[in-house]
Amino acid sequence: MPVRQLPEQLVNRIAAGEVVERPASVVKELVENAIDAGASRIDVFTDGGGRRRIGITDDGGGMTRNDLALAVDRHATSKLDDEDLLRIRTLGFRGEALPSIGAVAKLGITTRHASEPHAWSLSVEGGEKSEVMPAALGQGTRVEVNELFYATPARLKFLKTDRTEAEAIREVVRRLGMARPDIAFTLAGEERAPVTWAAALPGAAGRLTRLGDILGADFRASAIEVRAEREGVTVEGFAAAPSLTRANALGQYLFVNGRPVRDKLILGAVRAAYSDYLPRDRHPVVALFVTCDPQEVDANVHPAKTEVRFRNAGLVRALIVHALKDGLAREGKRTAANTADGAALSAFRPAFTPPRPGNWDRRSSPSYPVNPMRAFEGAAAAAFAEPGQAAFDVGTPTADVRFEAAPAPDLLDRPLGAARTQIHETYIVSQTRDGLIVVDQHAAHERIVYERLKASLAKNGVQRQILLIPEIVELDEATVEKLLDRAEELASFGLAIESFGPGAVAVRETPSLLGKANAAGLLRDLAEHMAEWDEALPLERRLMHVAATMACHGSVRAGRRLKPEEMNALLREMEDTPNSGQCNHGRPTYVELKLSDIEKLFGRR
């Protein structure tokens, strides 16, 4: 078959397939054009999920008659001044959006430039351009797209339901709205009630206002401001505290020079920064804005312009990790459980309904004391008894609850208060001036040991203790091989191992911070973590995984009795330890109940 030149209309439809993937792609391109035109207000209307109609109206600079006639031709753009693709300062620059839309839909454009006496309009249907005609419009540009993909019916089969396509459009407008809080947006359509985001004030406060409007009040309440700058690259924005997480990474919004992007490098940096705070199956919510010289980033990677390439990717990644870690450490005392409302408080609500008088037979409840008043006296005696003092015997308690003497007044003013008791030999209950705090002793000590390991490693290496008799741990050959392959990394944390035959490992040294550790359990857990590692995983991340596993094995276990001085010492160490609100697996180390919350439970307020 001979080679032939394809017709221009067919070429345009093929090219349109790269730019116009679905209705949301059309909205993205048109709204970006409005932003580039200097609009301060953009209105978006859709019908039928965008396939029947899309309308975009802005109050930007508009186009002259000659510009309008040229704008719908392929590779015609006002965004590039000198054909330099290394200095792109606008969202659009390829000159493909309008001709691609006009090739597969019915496109109408009405625009007015300040230098023109009136507006002009133009229509394109299936690639056929009409004459430019006079029209009526006060300011800016109005673009209407009807019957999307009518010229390429096969593409219609790949569209999803109207509701799904409308949600995709909403997500596009959300991202562009976050990128430009100085612009007012209105999103309306047959599928939803209108949503309006007013223009926000400049600066971090205005940015947080827009993010709160879009991401919700829970993000605004837990947002931590982050910022880092080096070598002309700035990273700023807001990151949610570890108390607010998602089941996927869709809550991570990333912008480069005002352009919404989905970049694996940045997503990986966010994951690394939160690795000490969240469980593996949870993802943070962040909105990060990277600003750099246009020459340092390539936006001409894909027609959809959702991917970028950095000249110095390592610098950008390091700045993101530093900014997030610095912000999270600064706000590290935020607990990962908000008890002011929701499930935590609901769990305290009484589930027992007292019986009606005359309908209850005491004999049907043999566990109930013979004399209810005596039971109350016994409970009171137990509550106010000195440590070690016997109280009335009122039956077998459901938990080992030990009450301590009245706390020192100065301890009540400490952030985590004064320890009053230990419950189930697992939870420490402390008292503050305006409430109480429940601490998970294992999770809290796990974070303390972990931060000590990290600090010791950064300073002069982890202190080791030599075992008088090496401990032999029997494992399967594959596990032994994995451990020995990482022996050097483990040695940096004070865990010295060597081969002891085909199915065993000899442990000769352990980190002194761990005390008497269960070497067999520790090595098995380390092997399980190593099985999930990729060779591309940075050494720092691998070392932190090792530290987290060691900290878990070296911390105070649940079920261990603590003396009053031990409980208070643990609380004081938590106050001095960074990131003590969560253990290194992302679970909360403590929850707090304010006195006002407790009074609500009893109907006092």
Disulfide bonds with the S-S distance in Angstrom:
none
